Amino acid sequence: MDNNNTSARSNSTMGTVGQLLGRFIVAAIILGITAFFTPGFTINNIWSLAISAIVLTAMDYLIVKFTGLHAMAFGKGFVGFVLAVVVLYATQFFVSGYSISWMAAIIGALIYGVIDYIMPGEQEM
């Protein structure tokens, strides 16, 4: 009985880590595509992309944990869209090599939301 409890806790922890890792990979792919197609949005190198994906994942995770709202532009309504714009814009203050204007953040949130919606897999935490 004790082994089942330990195994269940281990699987639960790995599930959370797996979800965060999956969300990071998806965020990096979507962010790279979004930066490519959005004028005024630049990510200088792969390391800036990776760090910005970590920052975006962490900010989204914290927003969900504290408010219950998802910072996704598509399918989450106006509040989700505004959160996505703010998160994309605020990331530049934490990551060197990542720059975005307000207008690019608005366009980027739309592109990010559409690509996030199209990408396969459940990304809820």
C-alpha distance (Angstrom), angle and dihedral (degrees) to the residues before:
residue distance angle dihedral
M1 . . .
D2 3.78 . .
N3 3.81 91.6 .
N4 3.81 90.9 55.1
N5 3.80 91.2 53.0
T6 3.80 92.4 49.7
S7 3.79 91.0 46.2
A8 3.82 91.7 49.7
R9 3.82 91.7 50.8
S10 3.81 91.1 47.3
N11 3.82 91.6 50.7
S12 3.81 90.5 47.4
T13 3.80 91.6 52.1
M14 3.80 91.8 46.6
G15 3.79 88.7 48.2
T16 3.79 91.5 56.7
V17 3.80 92.6 44.4
G18 3.80 89.6 46.9
Q19 3.79 91.2 50.3
L20 3.81 91.7 49.9
L21 3.80 91.9 46.5
G22 3.80 90.9 47.6
R23 3.78 91.5 48.2
F24 3.82 89.8 49.6
I25 3.81 92.5 52.8
V26 3.80 92.7 46.1
A27 3.83 90.8 46.2
A28 3.82 91.4 51.1
I29 3.81 92.7 50.5
I30 3.80 93.9 45.2
L31 3.80 92.3 44.0
G32 3.80 92.2 51.4
I33 3.80 92.0 49.8
T34 3.80 91.3 45.4
A35 3.81 93.5 50.3
F36 3.81 90.2 48.6
F37 3.81 93.6 54.2
T38 3.82 99.5 36.7
P39 3.81 119.1 84.4
G40 3.81 111.5 -138.4
F41 3.82 92.9 26.7
T42 3.79 116.4 103.9
I43 3.78 134.4 173.5
N44 3.81 109.7 -174.1
N45 3.81 102.6 -155.6
I46 3.79 146.7 -6.5
W47 3.81 92.4 -89.7
S48 3.79 92.0 54.6
L49 3.81 87.9 48.9
A50 3.81 92.0 51.0
I51 3.81 94.2 46.1
S52 3.81 92.5 45.5
A53 3.82 89.9 50.3
I54 3.82 88.7 52.4
V55 3.81 91.1 48.5
L56 3.83 92.0 47.3
T57 3.80 91.4 47.8
A58 3.80 91.9 48.0
M59 3.81 93.6 46.8
D60 3.81 91.7 47.9
Y61 3.80 90.6 47.4
L62 3.82 92.0 50.1
I63 3.80 92.6 46.3
V64 3.81 90.4 51.4
K65 3.82 92.8 46.8
F66 3.81 95.6 48.0
T67 3.80 102.2 34.1
G68 3.79 106.8 15.5
L69 3.81 89.4 -128.2
H70 3.80 122.7 123.7
A71 3.79 119.1 -136.0
M72 3.80 93.7 -136.1
A73 3.75 121.8 129.2
F74 3.79 100.3 -152.1
G75 3.77 122.4 63.7
K76 3.80 96.9 -0.5
G77 3.78 97.4 86.1
F78 3.78 131.0 -126.5
V79 3.81 95.0 -40.9
G80 3.81 91.7 53.6
F81 3.79 90.1 48.4
V82 3.81 93.1 50.4
L83 3.81 90.7 46.9
A84 3.83 90.0 50.9
V85 3.81 91.0 51.5
V86 3.80 92.5 48.3
V87 3.82 93.2 45.9
L88 3.82 92.5 49.0
Y89 3.81 91.0 47.6
A90 3.83 96.1 43.5
T91 3.80 92.7 51.3
Q92 3.81 90.2 74.2
F93 3.81 89.7 67.7
F94 3.82 90.8 59.8
V95 3.82 102.0 38.5
S96 3.78 128.4 60.8
G97 3.81 112.4 -141.7
Y98 3.82 93.7 29.9
S99 3.79 117.7 104.5
I100 3.77 131.9 167.0
S101 3.80 136.5 164.5
W102 3.79 124.3 -137.7
M103 3.80 91.8 -106.0
A104 3.80 90.9 48.2
A105 3.82 89.0 49.2
I106 3.80 89.8 55.2
I107 3.81 92.9 47.8
G108 3.81 90.6 40.3
A109 3.81 91.6 52.4
L110 3.79 89.5 54.5
I111 3.80 92.8 48.3
Y112 3.83 92.3 42.4
G113 3.80 90.4 50.1
V114 3.79 94.6 49.8
I115 3.82 93.3 46.7
D116 3.82 91.1 44.4
Y117 3.80 88.8 52.2
I118 3.81 92.4 49.3
M119 3.84 96.1 45.8
P120 3.81 112.0 99.3
G121 3.78 122.2 -116.3
E122 3.78 137.9 52.6
Q123 3.79 112.4 -81.4
E124 3.79 100.7 -177.3
M125 3.81 118.8 125.9
